[in-house]
Amino acid sequence: MDDYDVLEGNYCKLRKARVLLVDYALVRLDFGFSCELSDSEIDAWLIDQFAYLSEGQIQRLHPGGDHHELLGITEVANVVDFTDRKAGIRIRSGGRAATFFVDGEYGFDAEGFPTGRMMDVKGVGTHKCSNHGANPRNTGLLNLADGLREFAIQRLVQRLADLEGQQWGTVRFYGLLDTGLQYKGVNPATGWTNERCVLALRQPSSRAFLSYNGYNFSGVLLMTGEEPPAASVMTGNGRAIRRVLNKYGVSAEFEPRAAYSSSADAREATEVEQEMLADDISGNWNLQSNAPLTHFMDFSDYYVLPTSALAPWRMSHAAFATAFALERPQVLANALADPDLCHKLFGTRDSSEACAAAKKRRCECAQEKRFLDAAVTTKDGEIQPGKPQFCQCWFMEVDDSEVTQWVQAQCHAPDPGPELLAKIDAWLPAAVLQPSHPG
């Protein structure tokens, strides 16, 4: 029961849920609400319709469950209302998300597909039959930092698609709800402490995979079961989105291949370089798509390179170099084999000197708690190169962009204010990126 399609009952209402962030214009557009409906009325409607937790997750809140003490639960009945229940649809590769029908009303079209007004909700918990105990990181919940950052990145990627006149789009976020749940100590999924748990409200969508009975993972295009080179990745929208993201210095790769470009700035890349980069998937892109490959989703593993023109979104050069120093041995070896990249990262074109500089940085990181907490292995006062514990790569783990620092600050704020959406939108680019040297 870890990967399935199922109509699942017994979701229970969260008693302490409240609205954190809402795109009211999008809610009104998609659900046909008139402008006469106030924002506060939409808030109440969202909580009434979508603030639910799965039966399986509630079992984990009871005494003896792994989250009873993690969340400091005294009485489960104080957290959820057992008299207010709802059914939702779990789609294959949908993970900790479920799709709810408005007012529980649905039908079927002539081809047997369900119809109705729907919203996808991420962070509702695990199914009661899931094997969540196999990995303590399978909490079923979504922390505020990840939810807010993913909300922001989705709006950034959608803005880039709009500016570039693309045929593809994103699965858009309607907003975030605070569940009223908060870790009392370390969140095993992230390693961070005292995190609040949220629900991410999104447009409903399917997930991409080639074979229903084959291995699938969250609609990741490199994991659909296609024979390489996969057409879904190398052609059409799968290639088009990489072309746009590369242009703006945005990545969702384990290893950002744009770092090996001879251009010091993403805007300086020639047309030929951009086309070659769009065909390079060796960095292992985590691009997740719906079944028809028209809309992309799940932006938790995106980051922005220091060479990007998107100033508020880009990490620093120092953080970028640290990520390479800490990354998997093969990624570091690739960097050390490129004299130009060695110079950018470590100030020398000599691979031996660059290797020594990377080692020195890993030793320095071993003296900082935030790096030690994220590292898998340390030896003799040095963090060993490899994947970090919680993120897919160190580029995500060390991201120190203005946006990321702001997100982290909101998570420590007692009550994030209503200006969250305006702040994010103020950081979005307003015009198409122009080359630094036209012609």
N, C-alpha and C positions, 0 to 999 in steps of 0.2 A: 504493500500500500504506500510506497514511497513515490510512485510515478503512475498516474492514473487519470481517468476521466470519471467523475462521479458526482451525482447529486447528493449532497451531504446535508443532513439535518442537524438540529440541536445546537446551532449557534446561539449564544445567549448575550443579551444586551449588557453592555458595559455601563455601570451606574455612574461613573465619574468622568465620562468622556466629555471633551470640550473642543471647540474649534481653535486651531492655531493659525491656520493660513488657508485662504480660499481664493480661487480665481472665479469671482462671481460672474464675470462676463461669460466665461466658458460654460459654467453651470447653466446660466440662463439660456444660452444658445443651444446646448445639447439637449436640455430637458424641456425646452419650450416655455420657460417661465417668462412672464411679462416683466417689464421694468418696474411695475407697481409692487412686485414682491420685494420686500426690503431685505437687506443683507442679513439682518438678525433672523428673519423668517427662513432664509435659506440655511443659516447655521442650524436652526432647530430641525429643519427637514433632513439635513445631512446626518445629524446625530440620530434622529429617529429611524432613518432607513439603513444606516451603514455602520454604526458603532457597535459591532458585535465581535465576540471571541468564540473560537471553535470549541467543540466539546472535548477534543483531544487536549487542547491547551488548558482548558479548565481542569481537567484531570491532573495536570502537572502542577496546578496551584494548590491542590489539596495536600494535607499532611502526608508525607511520604513521597510526594512528587518532587521532581528536581527543582522546580521553581517556587516551591512553598517558602523556603528560607531565602532563596536568591532575591525574591521580590518582597520579603518581609510580610507575607500574607498572614493575617490573624484569622479572619473569617472570610471564606470565599464568597459568602452571600453578601458581604459588604462591597465586593468588587463587581459581581455580575448579578443580574436579575434572572433567576431561573424560571420566572413566569412569562418572560418575554423572549420567545425563541423564533428563529428564522432559518430558512434553508439557503444554501448557496451551492454554486457549481465550482468544483475543482477541475481545472483543465490540466491535461498532461504537461509536465515540465513547468507548471505554474508555481511550484514551491510553496511558500507560506502565504499565498494569495488565494482569494476566492472571489467569485463574481456573484453579486446579489441582484435580485430583481426588485424594482421599486414596488412596494406594497405586496410583494410576493406574487405578482401577476405575470404570467408568461403564456406563450402559445407556441405553435409550430407552423412553419411555412410548408409549402407544397413538397419541398424536398426533405422535410423532416428536421430542419434546423430550428433551434429555439429562437423565439422572437420576444421582444419586450424591452422596456426601459431598464438598462443595466448599468452597474458600476463595478469596476474591479477594485478590490481592497487588499492591499499588501500589509502583512503583519498581523493577520487574524489568528495565527497559530497553526500547529500541526494537526493532522488527522489522528483520530484516536487509535488507528491501527498502524501508524507510521513507526518506523524503526529509529526514532530520534535519539535513542540511547546510544547508538553506534558512534555518535560524535557529539560531544557536549556543546559544540558550536551551533548545532541545529536547534536553536532556541525557539524558532517559530515566530519570534517577535522582531520588530524593526525599531532601532534606536533613532532618537531625534536627529543626531548629527548626520547619519546616513540618509534619512528621509529628506531632510532639508537640503542637503547637498545634491541629492539626486533630483529633487524638484528643480533646483537652480540649473543643473547641467541639462536637464530636459528642455528647459526654456531657451538655453543657449543654443543647443543643437537645432531646435525648431527655428530659431531666429536665423541661423546660418542657412538652413534649407530655404527659408522664405527669401532671404536676400539673394541667394544664388539661383532662385527660380527652379528649384528641384521638384521632381515628380514624387519623391519620397517624402515622408513626414515622420513625426514621432507620435507615440502613444502618450497623450498629454495628461498631465496631472491636474486634477480638480482642486486638491488641497491636502492638508494634513490635519488629523485629529489627534489630540492627546488622549491616550487611553486611561490615564489616571494611574498607570502602573509604572513603577520606577525601581531599578535595581538598588539593593542595599549592599553596596560593595561592587565587585568586579562582574561585568557582563562577559560571560564566557565566549560570546561571539566576536567581541571586539577588543577585550582586554582593558577597556575604559571603565571608570567607576561611576556609580550613582547615576546611570543614564536613564532618562525618561523614554518610555516606549510609545510609539505613535502608530497610527494607521495612515497609509498613503492611499489617497483616493485617485483612481485613474480611469481613463476610458477603457471599456472592455476590449479585449483582443484575443487572438489565437496565438499559437506558438509554431515556429517553423521546425519541421523535421521531415525527413525523406520517407522513413519507414516507421509506421506506428509501432511495430513490434521490435524495432531495433533500438539501439542506445540513443537516447536523446537527453539534452541538458539545456533547459530554459530557452530553447529556441536559438542557441548559439550557432551561427552559420558555419563555423568550422567543425561542428559536431553533429551534423544532420545525417551522417552516414553516406554522403555522396563520395564517389571515387574522385580523388584529386586529379587535376585541379577542379574544384567544385564550381559548377556553373553559377550557383547562387552567390558565391563570393567573388568570382572573377568577372562577372558580367552584370548588366542591369543595375538595379539599385544597390546591391551589395558592393559593387565597385564604386558607384557614384557617391555613396556616402563617405567612403574612404578618401576619395578625390577631394571632397569639400573639407573634411576634417583635417587632412594633411595641409591644405592650403592655409588654414587658420591655426595650424600648430596644435591641434587637438588629437589626443590618442586614447585608445582603449586597448593598447597592446601590452604584453608582458615585457617586450623589448621595443622601444620606440625607434623604428627604422629611420625616421626623419632625422634622427641625431647624426646619422652617417652622411647626411647631405653636405656638400661643400659650401652651401649657402649659410652665412652667419645669421640670417633672418629668414623666416618662412616666406616672407614677401619677395625675397630675391630669387627663389627657385624658378628656373625657366620652365616653359611649357613641357619640354622633353623630360626634365627632372620630375615634374609633377606626375606625368603619365607613368614614368618608370616606378615612382613611389606607390602609385595607386595599384600597380601590379605586384608589389612586394608584400606578401602576406606572411613572411617568415617571422615577423614579430608576434604572431598569434593574437589576432584581434579578437576581443570579446564583444562581438556585435550580435545583439539578440533582436530577432525580427518576428513579425507575425507570419502566418502561413503563406499569404500571397506576396510576401516580401515588399510590402508597400509602406509599412510603418515600423520604426525601430523603438525599442523599449529598454528598460533596466540600465540606467546610466551610472550605477554606483562605482564602476571601475574606470571611469574616464578621468583624464587629467590633461593639463595644458603645459606644453613645453616652454622653457624660458625664452625661446626665440620667437614666440608667438606675438602678434600685434595686439592680442587681447590682454592688455596690461593687468586688469584686476584679477584675471583668471589664471595667469601663468605663475608657475613656481619659480623660485630663484635659481640662478646658475649654481649656487652653492648646494642647494638641495638636490638638484639634478645630478651633480657630481657625486654626492653622497649616495644617492640611489644606485648609481653604477658601481660604486665601490662595494656596496652591500649585496648586490644582486647575485643571481645564480652564477656559478663558475663559468658557464658557457657564454653568458651575456657579458661578463667582465672580460673574458678572453677575446670576444669579438671587438670590444672597445679598445683593448690594449693592442690589437692588431691593426688599428687604424690610427696612424700618426696624427692626422688632423683632429680626430676626436680626442685623442690623448691630450693634445695641447689645449683643447677647449675645456676639458674636464680637470686636468691635473697640472696644466702649465708647462708641459714638456712633451716633445715629440718622441722621446726615447721610451720604449715600452718598459724597459727595466725600471727606469726612474718612475714612470707612471704606476707601475705595479707596486713599488715601494710607497708611493703617495697614497694609493688606495688602501694598502695595509695600514698605514698610519691613520687614515681616516676611520677605518674599522675599529682600531684601538681607541681612538677618541670617542667614537660612538659607544663603546663598551663602558665608558664612564658616565653615560647619560641614561637615566632611568627609562625614558620614553623609547629609546632604541633597544635597551636590554629587554624591556617588556615585550617588544615586538619580535625580537630575534628568536630563532629556533635553537641555535647552538652557539655557545661561546667556548673558547679554549685559550688558556694562557693570556687572559686579558684582552682577547680579540674576538669580535663577532665574526663567526664564520660565514663566508658568502653562501647565499641560498635564499629561498623564498621566505618572506616574513610569515609569522604565525597567522595573521588575520586578514591581510589584503592579498590580492592576487600577485602583487609585485611591490617592490620598494618605492617605485615612483608614486604610487598611491599613498604609501605609508608616510613619506617625508614631505608631501605636498604642503608648501607654506605660502600659497597664494593668498592674496587679500581676501578673496571669497571664502577660501577654506578657513582662514583665521576668524573671519566674521561668523561663519557657521559654528565653529567651536565656541565662540563667545556667547552665541545665543543659547547654546546648550547649558551654559552655566548661569544664564540670566534667570531670575526667579519667575519672570513672566514675559516671554518674547512678545513684543508689541505688534500692533496691527500694520506696522510699516514694512513688514518682511517682504511682501510682494513688490512693493514700490522700490525697495532697496535692490532686490534682484534685478528687476527690469531696468533700473538705472545703469546697471553694469553691462547690459546687452549692447552689442554693436548696432549702430544706426544706419550704416552704409556698407556697401560691398567693399571688401578689402582690395585696395589697388596696389599693384607692384611698386616697389621702392624705386625702380629704375625702368619706367615705361619705355618700351621699344628696345 
